[in-house]
Each structure stands twice: as C-alpha cells, then as structure tokens.
Amino acid sequence: MPFDIVLVDDHKLVRDGIKTILERGAEFRIVGEADNGPDAVVLCKKCRPELVLMDIGLPGMNGIEATTELLRYCPAIKVVILSMYDDENSVVSAIRSGARAFVLKKASSGELLDALRTVARGGSYLSSQVSDRLLARIQRGDLDTHSSSPLEMLSPRELQVLRLVAEGKTSKDIAALLDLGLQTVRSYRKTMMKKLGVNNVAGLTQLALAAGITHWNKPDANHLG
C-alpha cells in the first residue's frame, strides 16, 4: 500500500517536478498540494497524510513554522523539509520544529526518494552535503565555540511573530496572518522585547536579521537541481 503524501511548495513547477518523480513508482500517492503554510496546515488536518514534503521558503508562514503548527494538530505526520538553504540555522531549526528529514533542492531524485522511504519507515535523513558539513564543523569544534543565539529563548510562535515584525508587518497584519487577536500579538511583541533586551521594533528587526530568520521567505529555486 502506498504512503499518502502532501506536497507544499509555492512554485508549481517544483511541485510538478516532484510529482513526476513520485508517480514513476507505486510507493507514494499524492493526496494534496498547497502553496503556502496556512493552507498546508488546513489540508493536512483534513486529509491526514503519512508524509509531508515541505519547502522552507513559503509566503506568510514559512515551512519551519508550518511544520511546528502542523505537528501540534497532527503529531503522527512525518515532515520532510525540502530546501535550497543548507546553512546550519535552517537545518537545526527544521529538526527542532519536528521535521524528520532535511533534503536540498539540488539533491538527485534518487536521494529524495531515499529520504522519503527512510522517513516513511520511521527513520530520519539529512542530505549528505548537509551532514558532511555539520560533521566537519563538529570535528573542528566550531559548533562548541559559537555562543547561543538570544533567539533560542523564544517560543516557536514568538519566532513566527518576530519574523513578520522584521518583514515590516503591523500588529494588525500579523493578527490576520496568524489568526490571532490584536492584543495577543501586541503581548507577544512586548514579551519578546523584554526577553531580548530591546526597546522597540527596530531592535527586534535588527536581531531577526542578524540571526537570519527572515531569509526563509526569499524567492526559492524553481527546480530540484
């Protein structure tokens, strides 16, 4: 019996390419597609697939945030992150969000299928380029010498709000995007300023940019590579 899978990417060309790869065999059955984070969460709550192939660079709610939100409602779903970004921050954030795998868009179709098979059977997977780089950094001691980011003390929802603040969204915009009350958003902003030791939105934005959390919404690759 094939594993049900939902594809999440804001580029139809990418989704079509993945469908072509998956439809060559009978291991996976595509049961839905979404081009943004909120729609992906709604779709998965409805059809409860076994797997989700999730892009990071999505409009509104990025793939890391969508994974966190999705797993709150559907903890049994296994998420595979597909991304053009291979930096440490993206990889670690993806795994912390609950994703079971991190695959680069420049990976081969064979590697993508290996990742999906591994995760479907209960395992975890990191693209070889990513795992090799992280291993090399660990061996050099780089990861041990890096000071922890001040953003690590923020909750996933606070990080979500922070990214939208850094992108210039107003509290009203954020409330609408995340389906939160206006006062709730203002409360998040106030709490974040206190936690991070800044006094205004400019300070929050500076920290967000320094940590690189806004790059997940830059235009993504239009091909698997």
Sequence and secondary structure as in RCSB ss.txt:
>XXXX:A:sequence
MPFDIVLVDDHKLVRDGIKTILERGAEFRIVGEADNGPDAVVLCKKCRPELVLMDIGLPGMNGIEATTELLRYCP
AIKVVILSMYDDENSVVSAIRSGARAFVLKKASSGELLDALRTVARGGSYLSSQVSDRLLARIQRGDLDTHSSSP
LEMLSPRELQVLRLVAEGKTSKDIAALLDLGLQTVRSYRKTMMKKLGVNNVAGLTQLALAAGITHWNKPDANHLG
>XXXX:A:secstr
  EEEEEE S HHHHHHHHHHHTTSSSEEEEEEESSHHHHHHHHHHH  SEEEEES  SSS HHHHHHHHHHH T
T EEEEEES  SHHHHHHHHHTT SEEEETTS HHHHHHHHHHHHTT  EE HHHHHHHHHHHHHTHHHHS   G
GGGS HHHHHHHHHHHTT  HHHHHHHHT  HHHHHHHHHHHHHHHT  SHHHHHHHHHHHTTTGGGS   SS  
